[in-house]
Amino acid sequence: MTQEIFREEPYRTEAEATVQSCDAGGIVLDRTIFYPKGGGQAGDAGMIVRADGSTVAIADTVKAPSPLGRRHRHMRFHTATHLLCAIVPHQTNGCSITAQYARLDFDMVEPLEREHLERELARLVDEAHDVRTVWITDAELDAKPDLVRTMSVKPPRGLGRVRLLEIDGVDLQPCGGTHVANTREIGKLRVAKIEKKSARSRRVVLEFVE
Ligand SMILES: [Zn+2]
């Protein structure tokens, strides 16, 4: 957690601080006078002066997302793509999940309707379905052909056992990713884009309503 000097001393224009981390996402300080974007107020701009006197211009300030914050967004989006698979009864041929959006490509020629997708996603989120991991052996799969038939993606064979992701009453498919425990945790989604990627492919991009 960065110490927020600006809360106690909003007129302060200089402070010493230590760089905690620095990457393409930005610079994280242990203490700061920079106000981070929030509550309708823009983030501060300014300058960091290094120990050797050289300077780094700061164009904007945002709250550092916690590692779990970022991961939790991935988990929410990832689980949302399972819901989308359950709503759109076609095979997928591409998927990308970031902290900002989830993108899923469906192997299909029919048009998709934004209002329908948003309504169904909202319903499945509101219905608060439990999400759980189920391990199943090849022998169990062979004994339950109906199970495979209901899966939106066919499980790989010959590994001995397969990890399935089950969204209670909604979706069942092999998946090794990270998911939230209940669909309610996904929160409100919007369909940011529906694209005809090719003659046989439809792309859907989901974002959170924040
Ligand atoms: Zn998954």
Residues whose N, C-alpha, C, O or C-beta is under 5 A from the ligand:
A	BS01	ZN	H78 L165 C175 G177
